Amino acid sequence: MDYDCFAFTKKGKRIDTTYSCQVAFGGDTLTVPGSGGVDTNIAWTIEATDAVGNSTTVDCSLLVVNPAM
């Protein structure tokens, strides 16, 4: 499974931060051992398929925030 990590400057320019972001997928679990820092966006797409072959995809994302705020 692939993921994308990015942040935005104050002027709204998108900056790729994938080099500093670590995401691991295992079964139905996503682990983020290294987020890349506060204000990093992490995005990924999941696909689920049932026993008869019906499938769907969902785009997911999260924003890393400072817990002290």
C-alpha positions in Angstrom: 0.0 0.0 0.0 1.3 3.4 -0.9 1.0 6.6 1.1 1.8 10.3 0.6 3.1 12.8 3.1 3.0 16.5 2.6 2.7 19.9 4.3 1.6 23.4 3.2 3.5 26.6 3.5 1.8 29.7 4.9 1.2 30.8 1.3 -0.5 27.4 0.5 2.3 25.8 -1.5 2.3 22.0 -1.1 5.6 20.6 0.0 6.5 16.9 -0.3 7.6 15.5 3.1 7.6 11.8 2.2 11.3 11.6 2.9 10.7 12.3 6.6 7.5 10.3 7.1 7.4 6.7 8.0 4.2 4.6 7.6 3.8 0.9 8.0 0.8 -1.3 6.9 0.1 -4.7 8.4 -3.2 -6.4 7.7 -5.9 -3.9 8.7 -3.5 -1.7 10.8 -1.7 1.4 9.9 1.2 2.5 12.1 3.0 5.8 11.9 6.4 5.5 13.6 7.6 8.8 12.2 5.1 11.4 11.2 7.4 14.0 9.7 6.4 16.6 12.3 3.5 18.9 13.2 1.3 20.0 10.2 2.2 17.0 8.1 -0.6 15.5 6.1 -0.6 11.7 5.6 -2.8 10.3 2.9 -3.5 6.7 1.7 -6.1 4.7 -0.2 -7.5 1.4 1.1 -9.3 -1.2 -0.9 -11.6 -3.9 0.5 -12.9 -6.9 -1.4 -15.6 -9.3 -0.1 -15.8 -13.1 -0.6 -17.8 -12.7 -3.8 -15.4 -10.2 -5.4 -17.2 -6.9 -4.7 -14.6 -4.2 -4.0 -14.5 -0.6 -3.1 -11.8 2.0 -2.3 -11.7 4.8 0.2 -9.3 7.7 0.4 -8.1 8.3 4.0 -6.0 11.1 5.5 -4.8 12.5 8.8 -3.2 15.7 9.9 -0.5 15.6 12.6 -1.2 18.2 15.3 0.6 19.5 18.3 -1.1 17.8 21.3 -0.2 20.7 23.6 -2.5 23.1 21.6 
